Every structure is written in structure tokens, then in C-alpha cells.
Amino acid sequence: MNPLASLKLDNLIKSLNRRQKYTIFLTLDLFFVAVALILALVLNPMSGDLPSIGLTLSVAVPYLLIVAAGLLIALGIPALQLVEFDGHATLRAASLSVFLAAGGSVLAWIFGVTLPMSVLLVFSASLFLLITVSRVVLLQIVLAIYRRSNDVTRVLIYGAGTTGTQLVRALRGHKGIEPIAFVDDNPALQGLSIAGLPVYTPVRVSEIVARKQIDRVLLAVPSLSPPKQARIARRLQRLGLEVQMLPSFSQLIGTEALLDRFEPLKPQMLLGRDEVDTQLREGSESYLGKCVMVSGAGGSIGSELCRQLIDCRPRRLILFELSEIALFTVHQELLNTARELEVELVPVLGSVTDPRHVRQVLSDHGVEVILHAAAYKHVTLVQQNPLAGLANNVLGTHTLASAAVQAGVGRFILISSDKAVRPRGVMGASKRLAELVVQDMASRVPEGGPVLSMVRFGNVLGSSGSVVPIFTDQIQRGGPVTVTHPHVTRYFMTIAEAARLVLRAGTMAEGGEVFVLDMGDPVRIIDLAIQAIEQAGYSAQTEANPGGDIAIEFVGLRDGEKLHEELFFDGTERPTADKKIFRLRERGLSEFEVAELLRALRHAMASGAPQGALDAIARRVPGFGSPDPALDQTIVPPSQKR
């Protein structure tokens, strides 16, 4: 069939409405009833004169068709779409065949004809086969017509196991996708035909892609570890293919869910380490029945903390947030879950720098645990607005922690950053000062008083302003992808990992310590940029590939940024009950030194002149404001030892 004829037929099929299609299938099925009866008579001649018996039965045929129409409508067979004709539809067709054979036998008896059992069996089997096989054939015809007249994605499925075969069945009813072949590492499967598709060895992928004109590869091996998925994906993406992955098969329900859950490989999968288990399996009882407050509840980390906290079933969850739209969004998202789990959700608009409001909230609601996530975190913005950053991140932390101590709150957990370690810029310095404030207050809390601790981690994937969404946006615009420096590295973790760390550390805190997650090795941002480009189906312009699709532009480190972040000072880290979390005891400042810093900050706020505050910080925070010594190195140093 030529493409023009296919296009005309495709348009004709699309022009039919549901009622017209229903009428066509009902008529076709009634035709099959008559054909099945004729086949039963011809293939099983009864004793006596077959023509005369057939003439007698022909009088009963209209009644049989009326009964058949009623059964077809009752069972809903003509209403089923071709792609919906699955096991349940086959059972309906079988029921129709059996009921109609019984009804035909009764009608024949009424008209004075006795039908042998062989005729009834052939009639029932013939009708069942005609209805089911016609659907399969029609589906293939319709798909063939559609694929000849439309752009169709030809897919290669990596993995010929249970997930892969289930996927093929789902895709065969999908007009826009055509499964072509399997690729599998298992030698026992290679060379076989599974679900009607050949299974090839991964060694032949490039040959198969070229010969069969593959557009996309679907990774259907959910048991693979993220590092191995990353290696396979990178190899396939070098062939110019779009690569998508499927999550755990246990998450899937039916073929529609299976198709819907395919998604592009996520950046965290390309980082080359397994994601830390994000389920709070131990310690959730520490939040059960408590009144918990999350400051910065509308932010990336704060909102994820709230999502995970609700599963711990606190008595009351206070969403404390400065931004009205952020507070509205997170409150609406959590409302139904909170009702189901009988958690009282309290949205509170306010700033952590307002001591009167903070004390009022803690007193009114009887807060028992505070997770302090409210902070300005964007390095460049805080560098350009130092007073606002210091006021929010340092004075806000002091205000909230002081109010917590006065109110007798049981636990106060500060969420810090790896940028607090030997900071070069204002944002990192503000987080370091917040740590020093909490350390100082923890050292002065009387025995049995509130527990004040800190959690420190690196960059969070997917948070607002993080590098991966920026790269994605730049790639969608055609480039260039901007990287600050060829050797810049960062630690990465997911939002879910960060939130779990905070909640778990909150249950282990004793006071004054810093908890740090084992984040694996730091990631070179240039490698992440290249992987993001390849993941999108393009090639990166590099020295080895000057003709690549997307350019990478080095823009230089911005003011306040470091070449390599660190997670530790010189304190001794100790393991905890959670093997992914370290506990550190670090040297802080004296009560007098912290008070002096806070006075300098308040004076700067009052005068509107930040320099005095910056000078005070430089005296107390090593490294602040000085050049990054790592910039003198020509190679990336080995990953930091732990």
C-alpha cells in the first residue's frame, strides 16, 4: 500500500466517531454469528437432509441474531477499543460463545430441530475465534496504516526479561511507537525470539541501530544499579539515541502505567553512585505525636522535609515560611495527606528574623522540634546582597535558636551547607557563622535542656537554581552550556537524601555536633555538563569533538565561589548508627567572640554599611575573602578523604 493510500485510510479511520465505530463492530460480530452457524452446519453434517435442516434453521436465525445482539451489548464487546482487547475481553468473547451456543440449542428445539453437541461445540469455537482473531488482525492493520502515514518512533528494548516482554505487549497497542528488537546481556537469551522480537547481544547495538533505523532505546532492566545504568546510557547516547529508563517493575500496574512511567534518565543516575535509601526506617518514632516546625517550609529542602515528616505522623506540623506563594503551594500539596494521616497542618507566614513573632508561634503551638531550613542559599545573590544574606542566615538563626531555648523546645536542627567549610564568599560565611552560633548556644545549654545540632551537606539536585536545571534550560535553547571552570567540582545529593539525613540526624543528635552525609566522590561539573548534553540526544563540542552540537563555555568562577567544596574542617569524624552519616565535633568560637560578631552584624544592619561586618567575619572565619588556593593547581585534586 502506497503512503498516499495509507494516509487516506488513516484519515477515514480518524473521522469515525465512537457511535459509528460501535455500529461497525456490532454489525461485524453479528455477521460472525451467522458465519459461525454456517461453518458448524457445513463442518458437522447432521443425520438427514442438510439443506432441509438448514432451511428450517434459517427461520430461527433472525431470533438468534436478536439474542446475539443483546448479549454483545450486555457484555460490551463492540464498545472495546482494539488496544483494549486483552485477557478480560477474551473472557467476554468466550462467555458470548458459550451463552449463544446454549441459546441456539434452545431456539433449534423450539423450531423442531435437535442439534448434536458437535455442532454446538464447532459453533461456539468458531464464533470465539472469529471475534478474537478479527480484533488482533484489525489492530495490526490499523497500526500498519498509521505507521505508514505518520512518524513512528522505532525502539530497541534493552532487557528481554519479564519487564521487557510486558513492555512489548504494551507497545504493540501504541500507534506512535514500534518495538523492533531486544538487546540483552544474558547469553542464554541471545539468538532467541521473545514476544515475537529477536534478541541480540549488546556488542551488536551499533549495527542494529544503523540497520534497523532505531530512534530510541528503552532500558527495561530495573534491577540494574544506577552506575551500570549510567554506563549503558552513555554508550547508547554516543550513538545519537534517546535513552529512557523504567523504574522498578513492582511500581507498575498494567500496561498503561508501564508506558506512562518511562522517563528520561535523571541526572542523579549519571553521577555514578547509588542513591542513599530515602526511607526513614529508624527514628521516625521521634517525631510521632510531636509538634514539629519547619522553617523555610516552602523551599526545596523545607518542602521535602514536610513531605517525609507527614509519614512520621507528628501531632502537628507547622509550616513556617516567608513567601506567601511558596507557603500556599506546599500547604495545598500536603493538605489531603495530612487529613488522611490525622496530622494537623498549620501554615504560618513570617520571618525568622522577627523575634516577637517567632516566640509567639513557639508558645501558641507548643513546638517540640524545629528543623531550620530557612536560608538564602544562592552564592551570587547573597554576594551581591551581603546585609540581607547575613541578616537572614545568621541573625535569623540566632533569633530562632534563642527562642527555641527560651521556649524549651526539645530539638533544634540547623540545616547547613558544605560551603560553610573555609568559605570564600558571603553565603558560605553566613552558613559558617550560623553553625558557630548554634555551637555556642549548644555549649551553654544546661543539662537536660534543648538539643541543638547541625546537618551539613553538598549541592542538592533539582533544587531551585541548581546546576542541572540550568544545564537543561541551556540545552533546550541550543546552548552554550556554561561552566565556571574546567576543573570545578561539587558534591551532589538528591533532595530526598538530604531530607532523610536531616530527619535521621535529628533523632541521633546529642547537642553541638555536626552531621555529614557520605556523599561519595565529588563530581566534575564539566563531566556533568557533557552527560546532560548527551542525555538530551546531542553531542558536546570538545577538543576531541569540535563539530559537536552544543558548545560548552567557561565563564570563570564568580565572586565568592570555590573551585572545590569541602565537607570537613579538622575535626574527627565518627560513625553513627547510620553508616551513611558521620558525626563531627568541631572547634567553635568562644561566647565572647560570637557575641562580638553578632554586634558587628547588627551594627552593619543599622548603618546600612556592610564593610564592618565583612571585616569582622574575615577576622573570625579562616579563608573568607581570600583567593582560592586551588586555582593555582592545574589538576583536580583527589577526592577528600573521610
C-alpha positions as CSV (number, residue, x, y, z in Angstrom):
1,M,0.0,0.0,0.0
2,N,1.5,3.3,-1.0
3,P,1.8,6.2,1.6
4,L,-1.0,8.3,0.0
5,A,-3.5,5.4,0.2
6,S,-2.4,4.8,3.8
7,L,-2.9,8.5,4.6
8,K,-6.4,8.4,3.2
9,L,-7.3,5.3,5.1
10,D,-5.8,6.8,8.3
11,N,-7.9,10.0,7.9
12,L,-11.0,7.9,7.2
13,I,-10.5,5.9,10.4
14,K,-9.9,9.0,12.4
15,S,-13.0,10.6,11.1
16,L,-15.3,7.9,12.6
17,N,-16.8,8.8,15.9
18,R,-17.4,6.4,18.7
19,R,-21.0,5.6,17.8
20,Q,-20.0,4.8,14.2
21,K,-17.2,2.5,15.3
22,Y,-19.6,0.8,17.8
23,T,-22.1,0.2,15.0
24,I,-19.4,-1.3,12.7
25,F,-18.2,-3.7,15.3
26,L,-21.7,-4.8,16.4
27,T,-22.6,-5.5,12.7
28,L,-19.3,-7.3,12.2
29,D,-19.9,-9.5,15.3
30,L,-23.4,-10.4,14.2
31,F,-22.1,-11.3,10.8
32,F,-19.6,-13.6,12.6
33,V,-22.5,-15.3,14.4
34,A,-24.1,-16.2,11.0
35,V,-20.8,-17.3,9.6
36,A,-20.1,-19.5,12.7
37,L,-23.5,-21.2,12.4
38,I,-22.9,-21.9,8.7
39,L,-19.4,-23.3,9.5
40,A,-20.9,-25.5,12.3
41,L,-23.5,-27.0,9.9
42,V,-21.1,-27.5,7.0
43,L,-18.3,-29.0,9.1
44,N,-20.6,-31.2,11.1
45,P,-23.3,-32.6,8.8
46,M,-26.2,-33.9,10.8
47,S,-28.2,-37.1,10.1
48,G,-30.9,-36.5,7.4
49,D,-31.2,-33.9,4.7
50,L,-28.8,-31.0,5.5
51,P,-30.4,-28.5,3.1
52,S,-33.9,-29.0,4.6
53,I,-32.5,-28.7,8.2
54,G,-30.6,-25.6,7.1
55,L,-33.9,-24.2,5.7
56,T,-35.6,-24.8,9.0
57,L,-32.9,-23.2,11.0
58,S,-32.8,-20.2,8.7
59,V,-36.2,-19.3,10.1
60,A,-34.6,-19.2,13.6
61,V,-31.5,-17.2,12.5
62,P,-33.2,-13.8,13.0
63,Y,-34.1,-14.7,16.5
64,L,-30.6,-16.0,17.2
65,L,-29.2,-12.6,15.9
66,I,-31.5,-10.7,18.2
67,V,-30.3,-12.8,21.2
68,A,-26.7,-12.3,20.0
69,A,-27.1,-8.5,19.8
70,G,-28.5,-8.4,23.3
71,L,-25.5,-10.5,24.6
72,L,-23.0,-8.4,22.7
73,I,-24.4,-5.2,24.1
74,A,-24.6,-6.6,27.6
75,L,-21.0,-7.8,27.6
76,G,-19.8,-4.6,26.0
77,I,-17.8,-6.3,23.3
78,P,-18.4,-3.9,20.4
79,A,-17.5,-0.9,22.7
80,L,-14.0,-2.2,23.4
81,Q,-11.2,-0.4,21.6
82,L,-8.8,-2.7,19.6
83,V,-6.0,-1.9,22.0
84,E,-8.2,-2.9,25.0
85,F,-8.9,-6.4,23.6
86,D,-6.8,-8.2,26.3
87,G,-7.4,-11.2,28.6
88,H,-10.6,-9.8,30.1
89,A,-12.0,-9.1,26.6
90,T,-11.1,-12.6,25.5
91,L,-13.1,-13.9,28.5
92,R,-16.1,-11.9,27.4
93,A,-15.8,-13.4,23.9
94,A,-15.7,-16.9,25.4
95,S,-18.8,-16.2,27.6
96,L,-20.6,-14.9,24.5
97,S,-19.8,-18.1,22.5
98,V,-21.0,-20.4,25.3
99,F,-24.2,-18.5,26.1
100,L,-25.1,-18.1,22.4
101,A,-24.5,-21.8,21.8
102,A,-26.9,-22.6,24.6
103,G,-29.4,-20.1,23.3
104,G,-29.1,-21.5,19.8
105,S,-29.8,-25.0,21.0
106,V,-33.0,-23.8,22.7
107,L,-34.1,-22.0,19.6
108,A,-33.4,-25.0,17.4
109,W,-35.5,-27.2,19.8
110,I,-38.4,-24.7,19.6
111,F,-38.3,-25.0,15.8
112,G,-38.3,-28.8,16.0
113,V,-34.6,-29.4,15.3
114,T,-32.3,-31.3,17.6
115,L,-28.7,-30.1,17.2
116,P,-25.9,-32.6,18.2
117,M,-23.3,-31.5,20.7
118,S,-20.6,-31.4,17.9
119,V,-22.5,-28.7,16.1
120,L,-22.8,-26.6,19.3
121,L,-19.1,-27.0,20.0
122,V,-18.0,-26.1,16.5
123,F,-20.3,-23.1,16.5
124,S,-19.0,-21.9,19.9
125,A,-15.3,-22.3,18.9
126,S,-15.8,-20.7,15.5
127,L,-17.5,-17.7,16.9
128,F,-14.9,-17.2,19.6
129,L,-12.0,-17.4,17.1
130,L,-13.7,-15.1,14.6
131,I,-14.3,-12.4,17.2
132,T,-10.8,-12.6,18.9
133,V,-8.7,-13.1,15.7
134,S,-10.5,-10.4,13.9
135,R,-9.5,-7.9,16.6
136,V,-5.9,-8.9,16.5
137,V,-5.8,-8.7,12.7
138,L,-7.7,-5.4,12.6
139,L,-5.3,-3.9,15.2
140,Q,-2.3,-4.8,13.2
141,I,-3.9,-3.4,10.0
142,V,-4.8,-0.1,11.7
143,L,-1.3,0.2,13.2
144,A,0.3,-0.6,9.9
145,I,-1.8,2.1,8.2
146,Y,-1.0,4.6,10.9
147,R,2.7,3.9,10.8
148,R,2.9,4.2,7.1
149,S,1.1,7.6,7.2
150,N,2.7,9.1,10.4
151,D,6.2,9.5,12.0
152,V,6.7,6.5,14.2
153,T,9.4,6.0,16.8
154,R,11.3,2.8,16.3
155,V,12.5,1.5,19.7
156,L,15.1,-1.0,20.8
157,I,14.4,-2.6,24.2
158,Y,17.4,-3.2,26.5
159,G,16.4,-6.2,28.6
160,A,14.4,-9.3,27.4
161,G,13.2,-10.3,30.9
162,T,9.8,-10.0,32.4
163,T,9.7,-6.2,32.3
164,G,10.8,-6.2,28.6
165,T,8.2,-8.7,27.4
166,Q,5.5,-6.9,29.3
167,L,6.7,-3.7,27.7
168,V,6.5,-5.2,24.2
169,R,2.8,-6.2,24.8
170,A,2.0,-2.6,25.9
171,L,3.9,-1.0,22.9
172,R,2.1,-3.2,20.3
173,G,-1.1,-1.3,21.1
174,H,0.7,2.1,20.8
175,K,0.4,3.8,17.4
176,G,3.4,6.1,17.7
177,I,5.9,3.5,18.9
178,E,7.1,0.3,17.2
179,P,9.2,-2.2,19.1
180,I,11.9,-3.6,16.8
181,A,14.2,-5.9,18.8
182,F,15.6,-6.8,22.2
183,V,19.2,-6.4,23.5
184,D,20.2,-8.5,26.5
185,D,23.4,-9.3,28.3
186,N,22.2,-12.9,29.1
187,P,23.9,-15.3,26.6
188,A,21.1,-17.8,27.2
189,L,18.5,-15.3,25.6
190,Q,20.7,-14.1,22.7
191,G,19.5,-15.5,19.4
192,L,16.1,-16.4,20.7
193,S,12.8,-14.8,19.6
194,I,10.8,-13.4,22.6
195,A,7.4,-11.9,22.3
196,G,8.0,-12.1,18.5
197,L,11.2,-10.0,18.6
198,P,14.7,-11.1,18.1
199,V,17.2,-10.9,21.0
200,Y,20.7,-9.6,20.2
201,T,23.9,-9.2,22.1
202,P,24.8,-5.7,23.3
203,V,28.0,-6.0,21.2
204,R,25.9,-5.6,18.0
205,V,24.0,-2.5,19.2
206,S,25.6,0.0,16.8
207,E,25.0,-2.4,13.9
208,I,21.3,-2.9,14.8
209,V,20.8,0.8,15.3
210,A,22.1,1.5,11.8
211,R,20.4,-1.4,10.0
212,K,17.0,-1.2,11.7
213,Q,16.9,2.7,11.9
214,I,16.4,2.7,15.7
215,D,15.3,6.1,17.2
216,R,15.1,5.3,20.9
217,V,16.3,2.8,23.5
218,L,14.2,1.8,26.4
219,L,16.1,0.4,29.4
220,A,13.8,-2.3,30.8
221,V,16.1,-3.8,33.4
222,P,15.0,-2.1,36.7
223,S,17.3,-4.3,38.7
224,L,20.4,-2.6,37.3
225,S,22.3,-0.3,39.7
226,P,22.5,3.4,38.8
227,P,26.2,3.3,38.0
228,K,25.6,0.4,35.5
229,Q,22.5,2.2,34.0
230,A,24.7,5.3,33.6
231,R,27.4,3.3,31.7
232,I,24.9,1.7,29.4
233,A,23.1,5.0,28.8
234,R,26.3,6.9,28.0
235,R,27.3,4.2,25.5
236,L,23.9,4.3,23.8
237,Q,23.8,8.1,23.8
238,R,27.1,8.3,21.9
239,L,25.2,6.6,19.0
240,G,22.8,9.6,18.9
241,L,19.9,7.7,20.6
242,E,17.4,9.0,23.0
243,V,17.6,6.8,26.1
244,Q,14.8,6.3,28.6
245,M,14.6,4.1,31.7
246,L,11.9,2.3,33.5
247,P,11.6,2.3,37.3
248,S,11.1,-0.8,39.4
249,F,8.6,-3.2,37.9
250,S,6.9,-3.5,41.3
251,Q,5.8,0.1,40.9
252,L,3.9,-0.7,37.7
253,I,0.2,-1.5,37.4
254,G,-0.9,-2.7,34.0
255,T,0.4,-1.7,30.6
256,E,-0.8,1.9,30.7
257,A,1.1,2.6,33.9
258,L,4.1,0.8,32.3
259,L,4.1,3.1,29.3
260,D,3.5,6.2,31.4
261,R,6.4,5.5,33.8
262,F,9.1,5.7,31.1
263,E,11.1,8.8,31.7
264,P,14.4,10.3,30.6
265,L,17.4,9.3,32.6
266,K,17.7,11.6,35.5
267,P,20.9,13.5,36.3
268,Q,21.4,11.8,39.7
269,M,21.6,8.4,37.8
270,L,24.6,9.8,35.8
271,L,26.5,10.7,38.9
272,G,27.8,7.2,39.3
273,R,26.7,6.3,42.8
274,D,23.8,4.6,44.3
275,E,21.2,6.8,45.8
276,V,21.0,6.6,49.6
277,D,17.9,4.9,50.9
278,T,15.5,7.8,51.4
279,Q,13.1,5.9,53.7
280,L,13.3,6.9,57.3
281,R,13.3,3.3,58.6
282,E,14.7,4.1,62.1
283,G,13.9,7.1,64.2
284,S,10.5,8.1,62.8
285,E,9.1,7.5,66.3
286,S,11.0,10.5,67.4
287,Y,8.5,12.7,65.5
288,L,5.4,10.6,66.2
289,G,2.8,12.6,68.1
290,K,5.1,15.6,68.4
291,C,4.6,19.2,67.3
292,V,7.2,19.9,64.6
293,M,8.1,23.2,63.0
294,V,9.9,23.5,59.7
295,S,11.2,27.0,58.9
296,G,11.6,27.7,55.2
297,A,8.8,25.1,54.6
298,G,8.2,26.3,51.1
299,G,11.7,25.9,49.8
300,S,13.3,22.9,48.1
301,I,14.6,21.2,51.2
302,G,11.9,22.5,53.6
303,S,9.0,21.2,51.5
304,E,10.7,17.7,51.1
305,L,11.2,17.7,54.9
306,C,7.5,18.3,55.3
307,R,6.6,15.5,52.9
308,Q,8.7,13.0,54.7
309,L,7.6,14.3,58.2
310,I,4.0,13.7,57.5
311,D,4.7,10.0,57.1
312,C,6.1,10.1,60.6
313,R,2.7,11.2,61.8
314,P,3.5,14.2,64.1
315,R,0.6,15.6,66.1
316,R,1.0,19.0,64.4
317,L,3.3,20.2,61.6
318,I,4.0,24.0,61.5
319,L,4.8,25.3,58.0
320,F,6.8,28.5,58.7
321,E,7.5,30.4,55.5
322,L,8.3,34.0,54.4
323,S,7.0,33.6,50.9
324,E,3.2,33.6,50.6
325,I,3.1,31.7,47.3
326,A,5.6,29.1,48.5
327,L,3.6,28.6,51.7
328,F,0.3,28.3,49.8
329,T,1.8,25.8,47.3
330,V,3.3,23.4,49.9
331,H,0.2,23.7,52.2
332,Q,-2.1,22.7,49.3
333,E,0.1,19.8,48.3
334,L,0.2,18.3,51.8
335,L,-3.4,19.0,52.9
336,N,-5.0,15.8,51.7
337,T,-2.2,13.6,53.1
338,A,-2.3,15.4,56.4
339,R,-6.0,14.8,56.7
340,E,-5.7,11.1,55.9
341,L,-2.9,10.6,58.5
342,E,-4.7,12.9,61.0
343,V,-1.8,15.4,61.1
344,E,-2.8,19.0,62.0
345,L,-1.2,21.2,59.3
346,V,-0.6,24.8,60.3
347,P,0.6,27.3,57.7
348,V,2.4,30.4,59.3
349,L,3.6,33.4,57.3
350,G,6.6,35.0,58.9
351,S,10.3,35.7,59.1
352,V,12.8,34.0,61.3
353,T,14.3,37.5,61.9
354,D,11.2,38.6,63.8
355,P,11.8,37.6,67.4
356,R,8.4,38.5,68.7
357,H,6.5,36.6,66.0
358,V,8.8,33.5,66.4
359,R,8.3,33.4,70.2
360,Q,4.6,33.7,69.7
361,V,4.4,30.8,67.3
362,L,6.5,28.5,69.5
363,S,4.4,29.4,72.6
364,D,1.0,29.1,70.9
365,H,1.6,25.7,69.3
366,G,3.9,24.1,71.9
367,V,6.6,23.3,69.4
368,E,8.8,20.4,70.4
369,V,11.1,20.0,67.4
370,I,12.4,22.7,65.0
371,L,14.1,21.9,61.6
372,H,15.6,25.2,60.5
373,A,15.8,25.3,56.7
374,A,15.0,29.0,56.1
375,A,18.1,30.5,54.4
376,Y,19.3,32.4,51.4
377,K,21.5,30.0,49.5
378,H,22.3,31.4,46.1
379,V,26.0,32.3,46.2
380,T,25.9,35.1,43.7
381,L,22.8,36.8,45.0
382,V,24.0,36.7,48.6
383,Q,27.4,38.0,47.5
384,Q,25.6,41.0,45.9
385,N,23.3,41.5,48.8
386,P,25.5,40.8,51.9
387,L,23.4,42.5,54.5
388,A,20.2,40.7,53.5
389,G,22.1,37.4,53.4
390,L,23.7,37.9,56.8
391,A,20.6,39.1,58.4
392,N,18.5,36.1,57.3
393,N,21.1,33.4,57.6
394,V,22.9,34.4,60.7
395,L,20.7,36.7,62.8
396,G,17.6,34.7,61.8
397,T,19.3,31.5,63.0
398,H,20.3,33.3,66.3
399,T,16.7,34.6,66.8
400,L,15.1,31.2,66.1
401,A,17.6,29.2,68.2
402,S,17.3,31.7,71.1
403,A,13.5,31.5,71.0
404,A,13.8,27.7,70.9
405,V,15.9,27.6,74.1
406,Q,13.7,30.0,75.9
407,A,10.6,28.0,74.9
408,G,12.1,24.7,76.0
409,V,11.9,23.2,72.5
410,G,13.3,19.7,72.7
411,R,15.4,19.7,69.5
412,F,16.7,22.3,67.1
413,I,18.4,21.2,63.9
414,L,20.2,23.7,61.7
415,I,20.4,22.8,58.0
416,S,23.9,23.9,56.8
417,S,26.0,23.6,53.7
418,D,29.4,22.4,52.6
419,K,30.0,26.0,51.6
420,A,30.4,26.7,55.3
421,V,33.8,24.9,55.3
422,R,36.6,27.5,54.7
423,P,34.2,29.8,52.8
424,R,35.4,32.4,50.2
425,G,32.1,34.2,49.8
426,V,29.4,35.8,51.9
427,M,26.9,33.0,51.5
428,G,29.3,30.3,52.8
429,A,30.5,32.6,55.6
430,S,26.9,33.2,56.6
431,K,26.3,29.5,56.9
432,R,29.5,29.1,58.9
433,L,28.5,31.8,61.3
434,A,25.1,30.2,61.7
435,E,26.9,27.0,62.7
436,L,29.1,28.9,65.2
437,V,26.0,30.5,66.7
438,V,24.4,27.1,67.2
439,Q,27.6,25.5,68.5
440,D,28.0,28.4,71.0
441,M,24.3,28.1,72.2
442,A,24.6,24.3,72.5
443,S,27.7,24.6,74.7
444,R,25.7,26.9,77.1
445,V,22.5,24.9,77.3
446,P,22.1,23.4,80.8
447,E,21.9,19.6,81.2
448,G,18.5,18.3,80.2
449,G,17.9,21.4,78.1
450,P,17.2,21.6,74.4
451,V,19.5,19.7,72.0
452,L,20.9,22.0,69.3
453,S,22.8,20.4,66.3
454,M,23.6,20.9,62.7
455,V,23.4,18.9,59.4
456,R,25.9,19.7,56.6
457,F,25.6,18.5,53.0
458,G,26.5,19.5,49.5
459,N,24.6,20.6,46.4
460,V,21.1,19.4,46.0
461,L,20.0,18.1,42.6
462,G,16.7,19.6,41.3
463,S,16.5,22.4,43.8
464,S,15.8,25.9,42.6
465,G,18.8,27.4,40.9
466,S,20.9,24.2,41.0
467,V,23.2,23.4,38.1
468,V,21.2,20.6,36.5
469,P,18.0,22.6,35.7
470,I,20.2,25.4,34.4
471,F,22.0,23.0,32.1
472,T,18.7,21.6,30.9
473,D,17.4,25.0,30.1
474,Q,20.6,26.0,28.2
475,I,20.5,22.8,26.2
476,Q,16.8,23.4,25.2
477,R,17.8,26.8,24.0
478,G,20.6,25.3,21.8
479,G,23.5,26.3,24.1
480,P,26.0,27.2,25.0
481,V,26.2,25.3,28.3
482,T,28.1,27.5,30.8
483,V,30.6,26.1,33.3
484,T,32.6,28.3,35.6
485,H,35.9,26.4,35.3
486,P,37.3,23.3,33.6
487,H,38.3,21.8,36.9
488,V,35.5,22.8,39.2
489,T,33.9,20.0,41.3
490,R,30.9,19.7,43.6
491,Y,29.4,17.2,45.9
492,F,25.8,16.2,44.9
493,M,22.8,14.5,46.6
494,T,19.1,14.3,45.9
495,I,16.5,16.4,47.8
496,A,15.1,13.2,49.3
497,E,18.5,12.1,50.6
498,A,19.1,15.5,52.2
499,A,15.7,15.4,53.9
500,R,16.2,11.9,55.2
501,L,19.7,12.9,56.6
502,V,18.2,15.8,58.4
503,L,15.4,13.8,59.9
504,R,17.6,10.9,60.9
505,A,20.3,13.1,62.3
506,G,17.7,14.9,64.4
507,T,16.9,11.6,66.1
508,M,20.6,11.0,66.9
509,A,21.6,14.5,68.0
510,E,23.2,15.0,71.4
511,G,24.0,18.7,71.1
512,G,26.7,20.8,69.4
513,E,27.8,18.2,66.8
514,V,27.7,18.4,63.0
515,F,26.3,15.5,61.0
516,V,27.6,15.0,57.4
517,L,26.4,12.5,54.8
518,D,28.8,10.2,53.0
519,M,28.2,11.8,49.5
520,G,30.7,9.7,47.6
521,D,33.3,11.4,45.4
522,P,33.0,15.0,44.1
523,V,31.7,15.3,40.6
524,R,33.4,17.3,37.9
525,I,30.9,19.8,36.6
526,I,32.3,19.6,33.1
527,D,31.6,15.9,33.1
528,L,28.1,16.6,34.3
529,A,27.6,19.1,31.5
530,I,28.7,16.7,28.8
531,Q,26.5,13.9,30.2
532,A,23.5,16.3,30.3
533,I,24.1,17.2,26.7
534,E,24.4,13.6,25.6
535,Q,21.4,12.6,27.6
536,A,19.4,15.1,25.6
537,G,20.4,13.4,22.4
538,Y,23.2,15.9,21.4
539,S,26.9,15.8,21.3
540,A,29.1,18.3,23.2
541,Q,31.7,20.5,21.5
542,T,35.0,19.5,23.0
543,E,38.7,19.4,21.9
544,A,38.2,15.8,20.8
545,N,34.9,16.7,19.0
546,P,35.0,20.3,17.7
547,G,32.0,19.6,15.5
548,G,29.6,18.8,18.4
549,D,26.1,20.1,18.6
550,I,26.2,22.1,21.9
551,A,29.1,24.3,22.9
552,I,30.5,24.5,26.4
553,E,31.6,27.9,27.5
554,F,33.8,28.6,30.5
555,V,32.7,31.8,32.2
556,G,35.1,31.9,35.2
557,L,34.4,31.4,38.9
558,R,32.1,34.0,40.3
559,D,32.9,36.2,43.3
560,G,32.5,34.0,46.4
561,E,32.8,30.7,44.6
562,K,35.4,28.0,45.3
563,L,37.0,25.5,42.8
564,H,36.4,22.6,45.2
565,E,34.0,22.4,48.1
566,E,34.8,20.6,51.3
567,L,32.7,18.7,53.9
568,F,35.0,18.8,56.9
569,F,37.3,21.1,58.9
570,D,39.9,19.4,61.0
571,G,37.5,17.8,63.4
572,T,37.5,14.0,63.8
573,E,34.5,12.4,62.2
574,R,32.9,9.4,63.9
575,P,30.5,6.8,62.5
576,T,26.9,6.7,63.7
577,A,24.2,4.1,63.8
578,D,23.5,5.0,60.1
579,K,26.6,4.0,58.0
580,K,25.9,6.9,55.6
581,I,26.1,9.6,58.3
582,F,29.2,10.9,60.1
583,R,29.2,12.8,63.4
584,L,31.8,15.5,63.9
585,R,32.9,17.6,66.9
586,E,34.5,20.8,65.6
587,R,36.2,23.7,67.4
588,G,34.0,26.8,67.6
589,L,34.4,30.3,68.9
590,S,34.1,31.5,72.5
591,E,30.9,33.1,73.8
592,F,32.7,36.5,73.7
593,E,33.8,36.0,70.1
594,V,30.3,35.0,68.9
595,A,28.8,38.0,70.8
596,E,31.3,40.3,69.1
597,L,30.4,39.0,65.7
598,L,26.7,39.4,66.3
599,R,27.2,43.0,67.5
600,A,29.2,43.8,64.3
601,L,26.4,42.3,62.2
602,R,23.7,44.3,64.0
603,H,25.7,47.5,63.7
604,A,26.1,46.9,60.0
605,M,22.4,46.3,59.6
606,A,21.6,49.6,61.5
607,S,24.1,51.6,59.5
608,G,23.5,50.0,56.1
609,A,27.3,49.7,55.6
610,P,28.3,46.0,55.2
611,Q,32.1,46.5,55.3
612,G,32.4,46.5,59.1
613,A,30.5,43.2,59.2
614,L,32.7,41.7,56.5
615,D,35.9,42.8,58.3
616,A,34.6,41.1,61.5
617,I,33.9,37.9,59.6
618,A,37.3,37.9,58.0
619,R,38.9,38.0,61.4
620,R,36.9,35.1,62.7
621,V,36.3,32.9,59.7
622,P,39.5,31.5,58.1
623,G,39.7,31.8,54.3
624,F,36.9,34.3,54.0
625,G,37.6,36.9,51.3
626,S,41.0,35.5,50.3
627,P,41.8,34.0,46.9
628,D,41.1,30.3,46.4
629,P,44.5,28.5,46.6
630,A,43.1,25.6,44.5
631,L,43.0,27.9,41.5
632,D,46.8,27.6,41.3
633,Q,46.5,23.9,40.7
634,T,46.4,22.6,37.2
635,I,44.8,19.3,38.0
636,V,41.8,18.2,40.0
637,P,42.9,17.0,43.5
638,P,41.9,13.6,44.6
639,S,38.6,13.2,46.4
640,Q,38.6,14.3,50.0
641,K,39.4,11.6,52.4
642,R,36.9,10.7,55.2
